C-alpha cells in the first residue's frame, strides 16, 4: 500500500492531490479509554517533507492521548497490532505526549527516516474518555 491507497483504521480519504502534495486521512479512530491503538500502515516512499495534522474530540469530555510515530522497512504481519519490526525511530520525540485539548487542530512536522512504512501508535491515558475519537491527516510534499 502507498500513501494514496492505504486503508486506515476506519476510512481513508484523499485530502488533496496535486503534482507535489499528496494526503491521507485517518478518520474517527476510536481510542476508548486507557487503550493502545495502532493505525493501519501506509507506504510513504520518498518525499522531501511530511506533516501530520490531528484533532481529538469526545462528547463526554476528558481526552488524554499520546501519539507516536512508528516506522518499519516492511508491512506489519497483522495490521493494527503490535509488531516486532515496528518501532519509534531513535531520536524522534512523540508527536504529542499528552493531548488534552479537544476540537483544536494541531500540526506536526514529521521527521521520518527512510524505512518506507509509517503508522501511528495512539495511547489513551487513564483519564481518557471512552468515547474519544481522533482524526489525523498525513501529507507528503515531493517537490519544492
N, C-alpha and C positions, 0 to 999 in steps of 0.2 A: 504494500500500500504506500502511496505517496501522500503528500500534504493535501492534494486536491481530491483524493478518492478514499481516504480513511474514514471508517465509521467510528465515531467516539462512543462513549458510554450510552448516550441516549440518541442524539441525532447529529448529523453533520450538515452544515450549510456553507456554501461558498460565501464568504464575507464580501470579497471584491476580487476581481481578477483583471489585470492589465498586463502589459508586456513586462512590467517589473515587480508588481506586488501581487502576491497570492495569499489566500487566507483560508482558515478553517475554524469552525465554531463548534465547541463542546457545549451543548445546550442542556440546561436543567439537570445538572449532575446532583443526585440526592446524596447528601452527607448527613445521615440520620444519627445525630448524637455523637458519642465518642467512638468513632469507627475510622478505619483507613480504607480509602477508595483509590483505585488506580484507573486512569482513563485508558482507552484503547491506544495502542501505539500508532505512530504515524512516521512514515519515512520522510525526512525533511531534506535530504540530499544537500547539494551545495547551495549556498546563499551567502550574501555579504552581511545582511542584518536580519535579525529575528526579534519579534516583540510579542508580548503576551498582555492582553487586557483581561481583566477579571472583575466580577461583581457577584456578591452573595446576597441572599435575601432569606427572610424567614417570616412567616405570618405571625408566629407567636413570639418572635424576638429572641435575642440572645444567640448570636453566632460567634464562634471562635474556631477558626480554621488555620491550619498550617499548610502551605502549598510549596511543594518541592519539585524540581526538575529531575527526571531520571532519563538516562540515555543508555544505549547499547549498540553493538555492532550487528545485532540480529533481532528479529521479532521475538516476542516472548513465546514460550511454549503454549501458555494459556493466556489469552487477553484478559485484562482487568484483574490480574492476580500477581502475587509475589513471584519473582523470577530470579534465579541465581545470577544471570548475566546482565541484570539491570541494576543501576546504581546512580546516585547523585555524583556527578563529576567532582573530583577533588578541587578545592579552591573556589568553588561556586557556592555562594550562600543560598539560603532559602529565597523563594520568590517573596514570600511573606511568612514571618514566624508566628504571628498571631493576628489574623484578620478578624476584627471585631466591629468594623463599621459596615452597616448594611446599606444596600442600594446605592452605593457610590462606586463608580467605575475607577479602576486603578490601572496603571500601565507599568510594565516591567520590560527592560531591555534584556533579552536572553543571551547570555554568554555561552552559546553552545560549543561543544567540542566536535570533532569530525567523526563521531561514532555512527552517524547516519540515521538512527531511530530515536524518537523522542516520545515521552509521555509525562503525565503529571501524577504525583503521589499527593493525595489530599488527606489530611488527618484532622478529624474533629476532636477538639479537646473536651474535657469533662463538662464544661459549660455550654457546649454547642447544642443548639435546639434540634429536636428530632425532625423538624420539617424544613431544615436548611437546604437551599438549592444554590448551586454555584454555576455561573455561566463564564466561559472562557473563550477568547478569540485569539488564535495564533496567526501571526502574519510573518511573511518572509519576503524580503526585498532582494532581488537577484542582481540588479544593476543600479548604478547611481546616475 
